[in-house]
Amino acid sequence: MQEQLHHIKSIAAEIAAEIVSIRRHLHQHPELSFKEYQTSAFVCSVLDQYHIPYTKGIVETGVVALIEGKNPAAKTILLRADLDALPIEEKNEVSYKSQNPGVMHACGHDVHTASVLGAAIILHRLKDQFEGTVKLMFQPGEEVLPGGSSLMIQEGVLQNPEVSLALAQHVFPSMETGKVGFRKGMYMASTDELHITIKGKGGHAAMAGDYNNPLVIAAHIITELEKQFPFEIDAEGVSRNTDNQIPTVIAFGKIEGKGATNVIPEQVYMAGTLRTMDEQWRVRVKERIQEIIHGICEAYKGTAEINIIDGYPFLVNDERVTELCRQCAVDYLGAEHVEDLPLRMTAEDFAYVSQQVPSCFYRLGTGNQEKGISAGVHTPTFDIDEKALEISTGLMAWMAIRNLS
């Protein structure tokens, strides 16, 4: 086993420069969600170079490849990467800066794709040393609903051959390069969008008897939701409902009432988010939100149009698979480089996969404080310490082989 681990490390080091080049190409040519046509073609060109068979055009830009070891039907493991970028203008001054104005790989999906391609190259070279099949999933549209992962599942990505378990990683700029992080069980929240239009009666602000201010109604709604769903922040910094301790966030980030100092608008638009980690509670909260809004509107003689858009489910890491992956990381990097992660109320569409098959979604340290590489994801100065790519490719290949054994 140790000999195989060292062999994987040596191949990862051998192809490190190539994987950096792949990542830089992807970073230079980002594409928005569900428009990843050139990205998809580039992924296929790398797979062609290594004679790894694939099927393209799944949900238009998705790609699925197979690496068959000995006895391919024994077990199938899925390695997932996301292809899309964000509508952000890059501010980094680097040789591989985005060449597409207003579009940037600011969430590290270029890293994820390059890493899975690197792991694929290693696994293809070692395919006579493991039993089973490695399925590579390159998915579009992780950043926007309904999520490319859910659509690829509908197209059968977890079938033919049937996937036994799945792995995925995500860059983590607040963790130093050389480290990785894991959490067993619940890890990331579900996410639903709240879109609410409150209608009252507009008028001149000085004529209080002539209008019914929808801003006042909106204020009562926000206040009442705070009362009905009280929360406290636990030791991990997670918002939990005070009554049942289920991690929960209800927050409004936008209130728009196009009035003026002396103009009361006819309506107010509110946009917010609901995040939690229990599906039954999630349903109940959405029902209760609507009840509260309609009740307040009725009391204040207004009306409401409520549109709750269902988003990703919560992400759960399988206990056994995650423990094995964590031990793989300890073997590969040393225990001092493996961290336990807190709950996160952010969301991720790999959650759809985690709800279907035993999965492990882990974090890859990509920061480097000494080099000034510390900007967070979804910012115009996000970047990574590219030394993380050698770790990500080799570690993912090692995890895949160990989970197939």
Phi and psi in degrees as a GROMACS rama.xvg file:
@    title "Ramachandran Plot"
@    xaxis  label "Phi"
@    yaxis  label "Psi"
@TYPE xy
-63.3409  -36.642  GLN-2
-63.1234  -41.197  GLU-3
-65.804  -40.8234  GLN-4
-60.7848  -46.4904  LEU-5
-64.9414  -33.8742  HIS-6
-64.7066  -43.0002  HIS-7
-62.0074  -43.598  ILE-8
-61.1007  -39.1751  LYS-9
-68.0388  -38.1358  SER-10
-68.64  -40.5145  ILE-11
-59.4041  -41.1282  ALA-12
-67.7472  -37.9278  ALA-13
-63.717  -39.107  GLU-14
-98.7211  6.10931  ILE-15
-56.1224  -45.4466  ALA-16
-63.3638  -37.2994  ALA-17
-65.5359  -40.9242  GLU-18
-68.4859  -36.434  ILE-19
-61.1025  -42.7279  VAL-20
-62.8199  -41.2089  SER-21
-62.1822  -45.9264  ILE-22
-62.1548  -41.0685  ARG-23
-66.3162  -38.4162  ARG-24
-61.3106  -45.97  HIS-25
-62.2906  -40.2823  LEU-26
-65.6918  -35.5951  HIS-27
-72.2289  -23.3175  GLN-28
-125.428  59.6242  HIS-29
-74.2032  151.374  PRO-30
-136.54  147.367  GLU-31
-73.7881  167.43  LEU-32
-55.4568  131.576  SER-33
66.631  13.5716  PHE-34
-125.691  26.4728  LYS-35
-85.5302  49.0861  GLU-36
-68.3676  -47.6559  TYR-37
-71.073  -34.8265  GLN-38
-61.9247  -45.8275  THR-39
-60.9215  -43.8432  SER-40
-62.971  -37.3317  ALA-41
-67.2768  -43.1048  PHE-42
-56.982  -44.5668  VAL-43
-62.8585  -35.6853  CYS-44
-66.2877  -35.9402  SER-45
-69.0076  -43.2959  VAL-46
-61.9921  -39.5151  LEU-47
-61.1595  -41.9641  ASP-48
-57.7541  -33.978  GLN-49
-104.465  11.3644  TYR-50
56.7874  40.5719  HIS-51
-96.7585  116.773  ILE-52
-68.3259  147.45  PRO-53
-153.489  165.175  TYR-54
-120.944  130.124  THR-55
-113.572  174.989  LYS-56
77.7976  17.3952  GLY-57
-82.2581  122.29  ILE-58
52.4133  41.8462  VAL-59
71.7613  -56.3643  GLU-60
-112.718  -1.46719  THR-61
-74.8964  151.264  GLY-62
-132.716  137.019  VAL-63
-126.225  125.46  VAL-64
-120.644  157.352  ALA-65
-128.148  135.252  LEU-66
-120.375  112.455  ILE-67
-98.5086  124.272  GLU-68
-91.0145  -157.613  GLY-69
-69.3592  144.427  LYS-70
48.6969  65.9277  ASN-71
-56.4622  -28.1491  PRO-72
-79.5461  -4.75261  ALA-73
-61.1122  -47.4018  ALA-74
-165.734  150.494  LYS-75
-125.672  128.862  THR-76
-112.252  139.186  ILE-77
-103.235  130.987  LEU-78
-112.384  124.383  LEU-79
-112.458  139.591  ARG-80
-132.989  149.76  ALA-81
-109.029  147.734  ASP-82
-105.161  -20.9214  LEU-83
-84.9489  159.591  ASP-84
-116.139  -175.323  ALA-85
-115.969  155.405  LEU-86
-79.8178  70.276  PRO-87
-130.75  137.314  ILE-88
-83.7806  118.855  GLU-89
-71.0332  136.945  GLU-90
-110.055  -2.95245  LYS-91
-68.7961  140.988  ASN-92
-106.461  82.1614  GLU-93
-129.931  161.567  VAL-94
-64.4766  -23.2095  SER-95
-105.184  24.0308  TYR-96
-57.8089  147.048  LYS-97
-53.2341  133.146  SER-98
-97.4405  0.310307  GLN-99
-106.319  105.203  ASN-100
-54.3956  131.992  PRO-101
78.3644  6.86492  GLY-102
-131.357  136.206  VAL-103
-152.091  143.053  MET-104
-80.079  75.6583  HIS-105
-94.6067  4.12031  ALA-106
-121.028  6.67452  CYS-107
83.1353  13.7783  GLY-108
-67.6533  -25.0675  HIS-109
-63.6186  -36.2946  ASP-110
-67.6536  -44.1302  VAL-111
-61.5235  -44.3821  HIS-112
-66.9996  -44.9357  THR-113
-62.5305  -37.159  ALA-114
-66.155  -44.2955  SER-115
-67.0149  -37.1708  VAL-116
-63.7474  -40.193  LEU-117
-64.3693  -43.7149  GLY-118
-62.1452  -37.362  ALA-119
-63.2142  -41.2972  ALA-120
-61.7872  -43.4286  ILE-121
-64.0988  -48.5583  ILE-122
-66.2347  -35.4929  LEU-123
-63.8688  -38.1972  HIS-124
-69.2523  -28.7007  ARG-125
-105.254  17.885  LEU-126
-64.6037  -17.265  LYS-127
-86.9559  4.81448  ASP-128
-111.898  4.049  GLN-129
-141.656  155.913  PHE-130
-99.7047  144.875  GLU-131
106.626  -166.992  GLY-132
-130.905  139.582  THR-133
-104.928  122.28  VAL-134
-104.83  129.04  LYS-135
-104.497  124.833  LEU-136
-114.663  111.177  MET-137
-106.738  106.385  PHE-138
-107.712  146.053  GLN-139
-83.474  169.165  PRO-140
54.4241  47.8297  GLY-141
-73.8223  -27.3966  GLU-142
-81.395  -15.2297  GLU-143
-130.965  150.356  VAL-144
-66.3367  145.723  LEU-145
-87.2084  6.85885  PRO-146
88.0946  123.331  GLY-147
-61.8354  -27.9093  GLY-148
-60.7502  -45.573  SER-149
-63.8539  -37.7301  SER-150
-71.0404  -37.0415  LEU-151
-69.9834  -32.3629  MET-152
-63.1537  -42.8206  ILE-153
-60.8847  -31.7523  GLN-154
-83.3843  1.92434  GLU-155
94.2973  22.8391  GLY-156
-63.9588  -24.3197  VAL-157
-90.0047  5.23249  LEU-158
-119.653  167.755  GLN-159
50.1175  66.5045  ASN-160
-83.5823  156.823  PRO-161
-69.0484  130.195  GLU-162
-79.5899  130.528  VAL-163
-89.5206  -34.987  SER-164
-159.885  163.739  LEU-165
-138.742  148.476  ALA-166
-129.179  144.517  LEU-167
-152.965  156.182  ALA-168
-128.938  165.952  GLN-169
-144.11  140.049  HIS-170
-60.6092  150.657  VAL-171
-140.594  89.3693  PHE-172
-66.3455  -20.8368  PRO-173
-82.9873  -2.11415  SER-174
-108.311  132.922  MET-175
-65.5091  143.103  GLU-176
-57.3626  137.109  THR-177
108.892  -11.2528  GLY-178
-118.084  157.583  LYS-179
-137.65  161.734  VAL-180
-135.596  148.35  GLY-181
-136.515  155.034  PHE-182
-147.601  126.768  ARG-183
-82.9036  148.809  LYS-184
80.0831  -150.607  GLY-185
-58.6322  134.108  MET-186
-130.497  -47.969  TYR-187
-127.862  155.105  MET-188
-86.0529  159.044  ALA-189
-71.1749  163.757  SER-190
-144.928  125.221  THR-191
-125.999  144.232  ASP-192
-95.4802  135.918  GLU-193
-109.722  117.421  LEU-194
-123.018  114.899  HIS-195
-131.523  129.082  ILE-196
-113.958  118.268  THR-197
-99.2791  125.843  ILE-198
-112.52  128.937  LYS-199
-126.42  -134.239  GLY-200
-138.356  123.815  LYS-201
-83.2741  174.686  GLY-202
166.539  -172.527  GLY-203
-75.6077  130.335  HIS-204
-59.376  -27.2091  ALA-205
-75.9852  -17.302  ALA-206
-101.66  71.8951  MET-207
-58.6595  -28.976  ALA-208
-78.8852  -7.22661  GLY-209
-100.238  -5.483  ASP-210
-133.674  166.565  TYR-211
-128.295  100.586  ASN-212
-71.1484  112.352  ASN-213
-68.5082  -20.0336  PRO-214
-65.9872  -37.8132  LEU-215
-65.4605  -42.2214  VAL-216
-61.8913  -43.8439  ILE-217
-61.2766  -40.2337  ALA-218
-63.5714  -41.6319  ALA-219
-63.9604  -37.6259  HIS-220
-62.7599  -47.8594  ILE-221
-62.6487  -43.2466  ILE-222
-63.4992  -42.5021  THR-223
-68.4889  -36.9957  GLU-224
-62.8711  -37.623  LEU-225
-62.4657  -39.7395  GLU-226
-70.8529  -41.4098  LYS-227
-74.2263  -27.85  GLN-228
-124.668  67.7759  PHE-229
-65.4112  146.473  PRO-230
-136.85  162.977  PHE-231
-136.712  153.867  GLU-232
-95.6448  122.098  ILE-233
-83.4294  -174.934  ASP-234
-63.8601  -23.8322  ALA-235
-87.1933  -1.11372  GLU-236
82.5338  17.3676  GLY-237
-96.639  134.785  VAL-238
-76.5209  121.94  SER-239
-122.815  139.79  ARG-240
-61.2783  130.333  ASN-241
-63.1223  -33.9901  THR-242
-75.5941  -42.7684  ASP-243
-120.366  -2.34138  ASN-244
65.1923  15.1729  GLN-245
-78.1806  128.58  ILE-246
-54.3235  124.748  PRO-247
-149.537  137.674  THR-248
-133.451  126.995  VAL-249
-123.34  115.27  ILE-250
-144.53  141.524  ALA-251
-109.571  124.733  PHE-252
-104.837  -4.15233  GLY-253
-146.781  128.142  LYS-254
-131.853  121.192  ILE-255
-127.326  112.407  GLU-256
-129.9  96.2026  GLY-257
-72.7916  66.5596  LYS-258
-108.042  -154.472  GLY-259
-151.815  -174.988  ALA-260
-57.7884  -32.569  THR-261
-122.335  20.2193  ASN-262
-125.445  118.642  VAL-263
-90.0899  123.912  ILE-264
-75.2767  161.238  PRO-265
-72.6117  -31.2097  GLU-266
-149.484  162.531  GLN-267
-129.655  135.868  VAL-268
-107.067  133.202  TYR-269
-124.027  138.24  MET-270
-131.072  134.707  ALA-271
-153.757  -169.133  GLY-272
-137.003  148.25  THR-273
-121.701  126.96  LEU-274
-134.912  136.218  ARG-275
-159.081  -176.674  THR-276
-135.842  32.5407  MET-277
-147.694  121.556  ASP-278
-68.7899  -38.5191  GLU-279
-66.5633  -42.3207  GLN-280
-63.7367  -39.6541  TRP-281
-57.229  -44.6686  ARG-282
-64.1758  -45.4686  VAL-283
-64.2087  -40.791  ARG-284
-62.1783  -43.0435  VAL-285
-63.6858  -39.0166  LYS-286
-63.7364  -44.0173  GLU-287
-68.482  -37.0421  ARG-288
-56.942  -45.3408  ILE-289
-66.0575  -40.3462  GLN-290
-60.9517  -44.3828  GLU-291
-63.9518  -46.1488  ILE-292
-62.8725  -47.7862  ILE-293
-64.6214  -37.2772  HIS-294
-63.5343  -44.4666  GLY-295
-67.792  -41.0549  ILE-296
-61.4528  -41.435  CYS-297
-63.8723  -42.2202  GLU-298
-64.2329  -33.6666  ALA-299
-103.678  15.1703  TYR-300
58.4899  40.1651  LYS-301
-119.489  -177.224  GLY-302
-134.36  163.537  THR-303
-138.344  139.61  ALA-304
-108.697  120.027  GLU-305
-116.442  127.071  ILE-306
-127.892  107.605  ASN-307
-104.751  114.846  ILE-308
-95.2474  117.674  ILE-309
-67.8817  129.685  ASP-310
-109.422  -149.737  GLY-311
-71.1789  148.736  TYR-312
-74.4333  175.43  PRO-313
-75.1652  152.791  PHE-314
-97.6442  128.793  LEU-315
-124.046  130.505  VAL-316
-95.4447  123.894  ASN-317
-59.9951  133.084  ASP-318
-59.7979  -49.2791  GLU-319
-69.2964  -47.6259  ARG-320
-62.2928  -42.5945  VAL-321
-67.7709  -38.0464  THR-322
-63.6543  -41.5533  GLU-323
-64.9085  -42.9701  LEU-324
-64.6363  -38.8564  CYS-325
-62.4507  -41.7573  ARG-326
-66.6776  -35.9483  GLN-327
-59.0394  -42.2238  CYS-328
-65.9143  -38.7081  ALA-329
-62.1009  -44.2485  VAL-330
-63.3689  -37.9027  ASP-331
-81.2889  -37.6128  TYR-332
-115.503  -20.5369  LEU-333
98.2822  143.896  GLY-334
-58.8151  -31.5859  ALA-335
-69.1989  -11.7779  GLU-336
-106.779  11.3876  HIS-337
-120.142  123.946  VAL-338
-116.87  154.489  GLU-339
-92.1075  137.158  ASP-340
-101.737  148.147  LEU-341
-81.6986  167.031  PRO-342
-59.731  151.528  LEU-343
-129.706  138.676  ARG-344
-93.6694  6.39513  MET-345
-75.3034  170.175  THR-346
-126.035  163.415  ALA-347
-158.188  132.449  GLU-348
-79.4008  -5.06193  ASP-349
-61.9948  -15.5259  PHE-350
-54.6195  -34.5755  ALA-351
-60.2293  -41.1425  TYR-352
-66.6758  -44.2014  VAL-353
-63.3096  -23.9384  SER-354
-80.2002  -14.2569  GLN-355
-103.75  -38.7971  GLN-356
-136.375  153.733  VAL-357
-54.8493  129.712  PRO-358
-139.489  162.424  SER-359
-138.323  119.062  CYS-360
-113.152  116.815  PHE-361
-126.158  170.291  TYR-362
-109.784  138.101  ARG-363
-108.204  117.995  LEU-364
-63.868  128.211  GLY-365
-131.15  3.58893  THR-366
-87.6637  162.016  GLY-367
-155.126  97.4039  ASN-368
-60.7701  -38.5142  GLN-369
-63.7226  -34.5498  GLU-370
-88.2325  -1.01694  LYS-371
76.9931  20.1323  GLY-372
-96.4546  93.0659  ILE-373
-146.009  -2.78374  SER-374
-61.9716  142.587  ALA-375
-76.3066  165.577  GLY-376
-65.0457  157.275  VAL-377
65.9206  24.0443  HIS-378
-120.443  155.354  THR-379
-73.0977  -6.94481  PRO-380
-113.007  13.4935  THR-381
-61.7533  136.988  PHE-382
-156.981  176.055  ASP-383
-130.262  158.496  ILE-384
-79.0674  112.187  ASP-385
-68.8098  -7.82658  GLU-386
-63.1627  -21.3575  LYS-387
-64.5354  -23.597  ALA-388
-67.7283  -37.1605  LEU-389
-64.2718  -38.508  GLU-390
-67.3445  -46.5435  ILE-391
-64.162  -39.1364  SER-392
-69.4371  -48.5268  THR-393
-67.308  -42.4559  GLY-394
-65.085  -41.5762  LEU-395
-64.5877  -40.5368  MET-396
-62.6806  -42.3438  ALA-397
-63.6537  -43.6419  TRP-398
-60.3931  -43.0306  MET-399
-61.4511  -46.8736  ALA-400
-64.1036  -42.8216  ILE-401
-66.0823  -36.1295  ARG-402
-75.0916  -18.7976  ASN-403
-86.5384  -17.2807  LEU-404
